[in-house]
Amino acid sequence: MAYETILVETRGKVGLITLNRPQALNALNGQLIGEINQALDGFEADAGIGCVVLTGSEKAFAAGADIKEMQSRSFPGTYLDDKFADWDRIGRRRKPIVAAVAGFALGGGCELAMMCDFIIAADNAKFGQPEINLGVIPGAGGTQRLTKAIGKSKAMDLILTGRMMGAEEAERSGLVARVVPLADLLAETLKAAEAIAAKSLPSVLMAKESVERAFEVTLQEGLRFERRVFASLFATADQKEGMAAFAEKRKPDFRNA
Ligand SMILES: CC(C)(O)CC(=O)SCCNC(=O)CCNC(=O)[C@H](O)C(C)(C)COP(=O)(O)OP(=O)(O)OC[C@H]1O[C@@H](n2cnc3c(N)ncnc32)[C@H](O)[C@@H]1OP(=O)(O)O
């Protein structure tokens, strides 16, 4: 598969996607979103891949949707096209995706990072939803995911003022899982992704689905869902292997079965 706006590699059991439109600070145009989805389709179908890392450059994870592509759009066109349907597919993937964010993650860039399962940020990362400065609002999930991640007050602050938030503030607010020095960003993120990819894939997928439920259903429904999923994992060979390995004081050899 030939890609023009991203680089796609595998590192052992980890799929690595690097956004690669440096001339536009990785502004997210239709082609780039399409290529991310193609790469993710491939990783989802590849039984050898257990986790995906999505990253950008040192200067920009992504500076938002491509403003120049959007600027002449009309209301009916934007509404009827359902422009963000393709973006939504990124947030509905089954395998875990970890965002490694350095530099600007603004507008659609912040929204893309939030579609991932968690974010590891470099100390130079800057997050924000500056759409208000362009006379619009976030349109790829920012008002919803940012509010769920950091709460109403902080989300209102960022979305209504359009200001940027540095990596430390983002970690304090709960938007990012951890902050690492810029030079270590990719290595640390790959290490986390490799650790995930070494687990039993059925349990990883079910853990991800269960955490996502917490955002969608009542506590009681979520607890019942978790209990059923927990019980179902006792039907896997990997549960037997994981617990036997603990008892025998050795590393488990998971077969995703
Ligand atoms: C998805 C939705 C619906 O939520 C909507 C959105 O995402 S709207 C976009 C939200 N993002 C922004 O408003 C950020 C726009 N960019 C900037 O404010 C600045 O570029 C910056 C603060 C990130 C960086 O500034 P600076 O270092 O001074 O670099 P620039 O010279 O401004 O940019 C370099 C180059 O990249 C182009 N660029 C940057 N961002 C975008 C973008 N979002 N869309 C298109 N192009 C972008 C910029 O125009 C420059 O290119 P040239 O004009 O020099 O060719």
The ligand as a Tripos MOL2 file, in Angstrom:
@<TRIPOS>MOLECULE
LIG
   55    57     1     0     0
SMALL
NO_CHARGES

@<TRIPOS>ATOM
      1 C1        -11.8410   19.3310   13.1570 C.3       1 LIG1
      2 C2        -12.5640   20.5830   13.5730 C.3       1 LIG1
      3 C3        -13.9630   20.5390   13.0590 C.3       1 LIG1
      4 O1        -12.6790   20.5780   14.9610 O.3       1 LIG1
      5 C4        -11.9800   21.8580   13.0400 C.3       1 LIG1
      6 C5        -10.5180   22.1810   13.1670 C.2       1 LIG1
      7 O2         -9.6580   21.4180   13.5290 O.2       1 LIG1
      8 S1        -10.1540   23.7620   12.6640 S.3       1 LIG1
      9 C6         -8.3930   23.9140   12.8720 C.3       1 LIG1
     10 C7         -8.0030   24.1820   14.2680 C.3       1 LIG1
     11 N1         -6.5660   24.4940   14.3240 N.am      1 LIG1
     12 C8         -6.1150   25.7230   14.3010 C.2       1 LIG1
     13 O3         -6.8590   26.6800   14.2530 O.2       1 LIG1
     14 C9         -4.6160   25.8730   14.3370 C.3       1 LIG1
     15 C10        -4.1240   26.5990   13.0600 C.3       1 LIG1
     16 N2         -2.6820   26.7880   13.0720 N.am      1 LIG1
     17 C11        -2.0820   27.7310   13.8240 C.2       1 LIG1
     18 O4         -2.6830   28.4540   14.5890 O.2       1 LIG1
     19 C12        -0.6010   27.8470   13.6610 C.3       1 LIG1
     20 O5         -0.2180   27.2600   12.4510 O.3       1 LIG1
     21 C13         0.1900   27.1900   14.8060 C.3       1 LIG1
     22 C14        -0.0160   27.9870   16.1200 C.3       1 LIG1
     23 C15        -0.2220   25.7380   15.0380 C.3       1 LIG1
     24 C16         1.7080   27.1900   14.4570 C.3       1 LIG1
     25 O6          2.1350   28.4830   14.1220 O.3       1 LIG1
     26 P1          3.5340   28.6860   13.3960 P.3       1 LIG1
     27 O7          4.5870   27.8990   14.0670 O.co2     1 LIG1
     28 O8          3.7080   30.1520   13.2630 O.co2     1 LIG1
     29 O9          3.3630   27.9860   11.9550 O.3       1 LIG1
     30 P2          2.5180   28.5370   10.7140 P.3       1 LIG1
     31 O10         3.4060   29.3640    9.8450 O.co2     1 LIG1
     32 O11         1.2370   29.1350   11.1640 O.co2     1 LIG1
     33 O12         2.1350   27.1580    9.9680 O.3       1 LIG1
     34 C17         3.0780   26.4860    9.1110 C.3       1 LIG1
     35 C18         2.3010   26.0340    7.8740 C.3       1 LIG1
     36 O13         1.2820   25.1370    8.2620 O.3       1 LIG1
     37 C19         0.0130   25.6050    7.8010 C.3       1 LIG1
     38 N3         -1.0290   25.2080    8.7460 N.ar      1 LIG1
     39 C20        -0.9740   25.1990   10.0930 C.ar      1 LIG1
     40 N4         -2.1110   24.7660   10.6130 N.ar      1 LIG1
     41 C21        -2.9300   24.5030    9.5790 C.ar      1 LIG1
     42 C22        -4.2640   24.0240    9.4800 C.ar      1 LIG1
     43 N5         -4.9920   23.6820   10.5630 N.pl3     1 LIG1
     44 N6         -4.7900   23.8850    8.2600 N.ar      1 LIG1
     45 C23        -4.0870   24.1790    7.1510 C.ar      1 LIG1
     46 N7         -2.8010   24.6110    7.1660 N.ar      1 LIG1
     47 C24        -2.2500   24.7760    8.3800 C.ar      1 LIG1
     48 C25         0.1730   27.1120    7.7420 C.3       1 LIG1
     49 O14        -0.7840   27.6810    6.9030 O.3       1 LIG1
     50 C26         1.5950   27.2160    7.1920 C.3       1 LIG1
     51 O15         1.6040   26.9380    5.8070 O.3       1 LIG1
     52 P3          1.8600   28.1160    4.7190 P.3       1 LIG1
     53 O16         0.6950   29.0450    4.8640 O.co2     1 LIG1
     54 O17         3.1650   28.7430    5.1310 O.co2     1 LIG1
     55 O18         1.8840   27.4090    3.4080 O.co2     1 LIG1
@<TRIPOS>BOND
     1     1     2 1
     2     2     3 1
     3     2     4 1
     4     2     5 1
     5     5     6 1
     6     6     7 2
     7     6     8 1
     8     8     9 1
     9     9    10 1
    10    10    11 1
    11    11    12 1
    12    12    13 2
    13    12    14 1
    14    14    15 1
    15    15    16 1
    16    16    17 1
    17    17    18 2
    18    17    19 1
    19    19    20 1
    20    19    21 1
    21    21    22 1
    22    21    23 1
    23    21    24 1
    24    24    25 1
    25    25    26 1
    26    26    27 2
    27    26    28 1
    28    26    29 1
    29    29    30 1
    30    30    31 2
    31    30    32 1
    32    30    33 1
    33    33    34 1
    34    34    35 1
    35    35    36 1
    36    35    50 1
    37    36    37 1
    38    37    38 1
    39    37    48 1
    40    38    39 ar
    41    38    47 ar
    42    39    40 ar
    43    40    41 ar
    44    41    42 ar
    45    41    47 ar
    46    42    43 1
    47    42    44 ar
    48    44    45 ar
    49    45    46 ar
    50    46    47 ar
    51    48    49 1
    52    48    50 1
    53    50    51 1
    54    51    52 1
    55    52    53 2
    56    52    54 1
    57    52    55 1
@<TRIPOS>SUBSTRUCTURE
     1 LIG1         1 GROUP 0 **** ****
